[in-house]
Amino acid sequence: MSTEERRIVVLRSSDEEIFEVDIDVASESQTIKHSIEDDDSGRVIPVPNVDGHTLAKVIEYCKKHVETPKSDDRDAQDALRAWDTEYMKIDQNTLFELILAANYLNIKGLLDLTCQTVADMIKGKSPEEIRAMFNIKNDFTPQEEEDIRKENQWAFE
């Protein structure tokens, strides 16, 4: 496909950063895809809930997943999984911003990947360790916490 034939969409992040993105890459987001279908006038598509840094990471993910052929080629799929693993080596704040962006933009693959990363982070951890990891204040009284543990004893086995 020649450069002239490539269709580009322009995305504007919440902090006014502009991104020119191939339409196939942008269409990985169901939210953006529907916006393009509803109004294909070439206007700038605002992405008000996602800052520029996060949107750049989202575009990086979408570009890689569009460029990787969807096939039964085990090597290609293994390479993509390895890329995803490296991609997720990010700080906690970026991870949570990506979760919010993937949810808002309706990018199932990215949402699944980011949520799985959080699940892997907390797997095998006690509630106290999870609270410390995510700076969550325990607002239960000791009695309330004991009652919850009794009611949900299966979860603590």
DORORO-515833 format. One record per residue (C-alpha): residue number from 1; residue in three letters; x, y, z. Coordinates in steps of 0.02 Angstrom, whole numbers, plus 50000, padded with zeros to 5 digits. Layout:
N
+-----+--------+-------+-------+-------+
! num ! residu !    px !    py !    pz !
+-----+--------+-------+-------+-------+
! NUM !    ALA !     X !     Y !     Z !
...
+-----+--------+-------+-------+-------+
***
This chain:
157
+-----+--------+-------+-------+-------+
! num ! residu !    px !    py !    pz !
+-----+--------+-------+-------+-------+
!   1 !    MET ! 50000 ! 50000 ! 50000 !
!   2 !    SER ! 50075 ! 50169 ! 49953 !
!   3 !    THR ! 50093 ! 50310 ! 50076 !
!   4 !    GLU ! 49953 ! 50406 ! 49990 !
!   5 !    GLU ! 49834 ! 50259 ! 50013 !
!   6 !    ARG ! 49870 ! 50238 ! 50198 !
!   7 !    ARG ! 49730 ! 50310 ! 50300 !
!   8 !    ILE ! 49783 ! 50408 ! 50453 !
!   9 !    VAL ! 49679 ! 50464 ! 50601 !
!  10 !    VAL ! 49732 ! 50601 ! 50719 !
!  11 !    LEU ! 49710 ! 50572 ! 50905 !
!  12 !    ARG ! 49722 ! 50707 ! 51039 !
!  13 !    SER ! 49762 ! 50654 ! 51216 !
!  14 !    SER ! 49694 ! 50737 ! 51374 !
!  15 !    ASP ! 49852 ! 50842 ! 51386 !
!  16 !    GLU ! 49832 ! 50901 ! 51206 !
!  17 !    GLU ! 49968 ! 50790 ! 51132 !
!  18 !    ILE ! 49932 ! 50746 ! 50950 !
!  19 !    PHE ! 49962 ! 50573 ! 50875 !
!  20 !    GLU ! 49946 ! 50528 ! 50691 !
!  21 !    VAL ! 49903 ! 50344 ! 50686 !
!  22 !    ASP ! 49867 ! 50220 ! 50547 !
!  23 !    ILE ! 49681 ! 50183 ! 50544 !
!  24 !    ASP ! 49709 ! 49995 ! 50566 !
!  25 !    VAL ! 49811 ! 50028 ! 50724 !
!  26 !    ALA ! 49684 ! 50152 ! 50793 !
!  27 !    SER ! 49542 ! 50030 ! 50754 !
!  28 !    GLU ! 49612 ! 49908 ! 50882 !
!  29 !    SER ! 49514 ! 50021 ! 51000 !
!  30 !    GLN ! 49330 ! 49987 ! 50980 !
!  31 !    THR ! 49294 ! 50160 ! 51049 !
!  32 !    ILE ! 49399 ! 50245 ! 50916 !
!  33 !    LYS ! 49338 ! 50126 ! 50780 !
!  34 !    HIS ! 49157 ! 50175 ! 50817 !
!  35 !    SER ! 49205 ! 50358 ! 50820 !
!  36 !    ILE ! 49284 ! 50340 ! 50647 !
!  37 !    GLU ! 49130 ! 50247 ! 50582 !
!  38 !    ASP ! 49013 ! 50380 ! 50652 !
!  39 !    ASP ! 49110 ! 50527 ! 50580 !
!  40 !    ASP ! 49240 ! 50493 ! 50446 !
!  41 !    SER ! 49269 ! 50679 ! 50410 !
!  42 !    GLY ! 49453 ! 50672 ! 50456 !
!  43 !    ARG ! 49432 ! 50775 ! 50612 !
!  44 !    VAL ! 49542 ! 50755 ! 50764 !
!  45 !    ILE ! 49475 ! 50622 ! 50881 !
!  46 !    PRO ! 49488 ! 50676 ! 51063 !
!  47 !    VAL ! 49541 ! 50546 ! 51190 !
!  48 !    PRO ! 49496 ! 50646 ! 51347 !
!  49 !    ASN ! 49527 ! 50511 ! 51477 !
!  50 !    VAL ! 49704 ! 50464 ! 51422 !
!  51 !    ASP ! 49862 ! 50570 ! 51439 !
!  52 !    GLY ! 49995 ! 50577 ! 51304 !
!  53 !    HIS ! 50121 ! 50461 ! 51389 !
!  54 !    THR ! 49988 ! 50327 ! 51413 !
!  55 !    LEU ! 49914 ! 50349 ! 51239 !
!  56 !    ALA ! 50089 ! 50326 ! 51164 !
!  57 !    LYS ! 50104 ! 50161 ! 51259 !
!  58 !    VAL ! 49931 ! 50107 ! 51199 !
!  59 !    ILE ! 49976 ! 50148 ! 51019 !
!  60 !    GLU ! 50138 ! 50050 ! 51037 !
!  61 !    TYR ! 50039 ! 49898 ! 51095 !
!  62 !    CYS ! 49909 ! 49914 ! 50956 !
!  63 !    LYS ! 50041 ! 49939 ! 50822 !
!  64 !    LYS ! 50135 ! 49782 ! 50874 !
!  65 !    HIS ! 49976 ! 49679 ! 50879 !
!  66 !    VAL ! 49920 ! 49742 ! 50707 !
!  67 !    GLU ! 50091 ! 49710 ! 50630 !
!  68 !    THR ! 50099 ! 49532 ! 50697 !
!  69 !    PRO ! 50001 ! 49419 ! 50580 !
!  70 !    LYS ! 49854 ! 49330 ! 50657 !
!  71 !    SER ! 49899 ! 49151 ! 50615 !
!  72 !    ASP ! 49930 ! 48981 ! 50688 !
!  73 !    ASP ! 50118 ! 49011 ! 50673 !
!  74 !    ARG ! 50179 ! 48958 ! 50845 !
!  75 !    ASP ! 50343 ! 49053 ! 50827 !
!  76 !    ALA ! 50253 ! 49216 ! 50787 !
!  77 !    GLN ! 50134 ! 49193 ! 50933 !
!  78 !    ASP ! 50278 ! 49151 ! 51051 !
!  79 !    ALA ! 50372 ! 49305 ! 50993 !
!  80 !    LEU ! 50217 ! 49412 ! 51023 !
!  81 !    ARG ! 50196 ! 49340 ! 51198 !
!  82 !    ALA ! 50380 ! 49377 ! 51234 !
!  83 !    TRP ! 50354 ! 49555 ! 51171 !
!  84 !    ASP ! 50199 ! 49573 ! 51283 !
!  85 !    THR ! 50302 ! 49513 ! 51433 !
!  86 !    GLU ! 50436 ! 49645 ! 51398 !
!  87 !    TYR ! 50303 ! 49777 ! 51366 !
!  88 !    MET ! 50228 ! 49747 ! 51538 !
!  89 !    LYS ! 50393 ! 49783 ! 51627 !
!  90 !    ILE ! 50329 ! 49954 ! 51680 !
!  91 !    ASP ! 50302 ! 50047 ! 51842 !
!  92 !    GLN ! 50142 ! 50023 ! 51940 !
!  93 !    ASN ! 50071 ! 50194 ! 51899 !
!  94 !    THR ! 50092 ! 50165 ! 51712 !
!  95 !    LEU ! 50013 ! 49993 ! 51731 !
!  96 !    PHE ! 49858 ! 50065 ! 51813 !
!  97 !    GLU ! 49847 ! 50206 ! 51685 !
!  98 !    LEU ! 49855 ! 50074 ! 51547 !
!  99 !    ILE ! 49714 ! 49976 ! 51629 !
! 100 !    LEU ! 49605 ! 50131 ! 51634 !
! 101 !    ALA ! 49651 ! 50176 ! 51454 !
! 102 !    ALA ! 49620 ! 49999 ! 51389 !
! 103 !    ASN ! 49452 ! 49997 ! 51475 !
! 104 !    TYR ! 49402 ! 50170 ! 51411 !
! 105 !    LEU ! 49464 ! 50134 ! 51235 !
! 106 !    ASN ! 49390 ! 49959 ! 51236 !
! 107 !    ILE ! 49547 ! 49865 ! 51187 !
! 108 !    LYS ! 49510 ! 49690 ! 51252 !
! 109 !    GLY ! 49683 ! 49616 ! 51222 !
! 110 !    LEU ! 49771 ! 49757 ! 51315 !
! 111 !    LEU ! 49644 ! 49755 ! 51456 !
! 112 !    ASP ! 49666 ! 49566 ! 51475 !
! 113 !    LEU ! 49856 ! 49584 ! 51473 !
! 114 !    THR ! 49861 ! 49723 ! 51602 !
! 115 !    CYS ! 49735 ! 49640 ! 51718 !
! 116 !    GLN ! 49830 ! 49475 ! 51706 !
! 117 !    THR ! 49988 ! 49568 ! 51755 !
! 118 !    VAL ! 49903 ! 49634 ! 51912 !
! 119 !    ALA ! 49833 ! 49461 ! 51950 !
! 120 !    ASP ! 50009 ! 49388 ! 51934 !
! 121 !    MET ! 50075 ! 49524 ! 52050 !
! 122 !    ILE ! 49953 ! 49479 ! 52190 !
! 123 !    LYS ! 49951 ! 49291 ! 52166 !
! 124 !    GLY ! 50003 ! 49202 ! 52326 !
! 125 !    LYS ! 50010 ! 49364 ! 52428 !
! 126 !    SER ! 49922 ! 49391 ! 52592 !
! 127 !    PRO ! 49795 ! 49532 ! 52609 !
! 128 !    GLU ! 49924 ! 49629 ! 52710 !
! 129 !    GLU ! 50056 ! 49609 ! 52574 !
! 130 !    ILE ! 49932 ! 49666 ! 52441 !
! 131 !    ARG ! 49884 ! 49818 ! 52546 !
! 132 !    ALA ! 50068 ! 49863 ! 52565 !
! 133 !    MET ! 50102 ! 49836 ! 52378 !
! 134 !    PHE ! 49961 ! 49951 ! 52323 !
! 135 !    ASN ! 49960 ! 50071 ! 52472 !
! 136 !    ILE ! 49785 ! 50019 ! 52523 !
! 137 !    LYS ! 49730 ! 50075 ! 52695 !
! 138 !    ASN ! 49645 ! 49940 ! 52798 !
! 139 !    ASP ! 49482 ! 50021 ! 52854 !
! 140 !    PHE ! 49413 ! 49865 ! 52939 !
! 141 !    THR ! 49412 ! 49848 ! 53127 !
! 142 !    PRO ! 49495 ! 49690 ! 53191 !
! 143 !    GLN ! 49321 ! 49619 ! 53228 !
! 144 !    GLU ! 49257 ! 49658 ! 53052 !
! 145 !    GLU ! 49411 ! 49580 ! 52975 !
! 146 !    GLU ! 49390 ! 49423 ! 53081 !
! 147 !    ASP ! 49206 ! 49410 ! 53030 !
! 148 !    ILE ! 49252 ! 49426 ! 52846 !
! 149 !    ARG ! 49385 ! 49291 ! 52864 !
! 150 !    LYS ! 49257 ! 49175 ! 52945 !
! 151 !    GLU ! 49125 ! 49209 ! 52810 !
! 152 !    ASN ! 49252 ! 49181 ! 52671 !
! 153 !    GLN ! 49363 ! 49052 ! 52749 !
! 154 !    TRP ! 49383 ! 48961 ! 52582 !
! 155 !    ALA ! 49479 ! 49111 ! 52513 !
! 156 !    PHE ! 49610 ! 49101 ! 52650 !
! 157 !    GLU ! 49650 ! 48917 ! 52635 !
+-----+--------+-------+-------+-------+
***
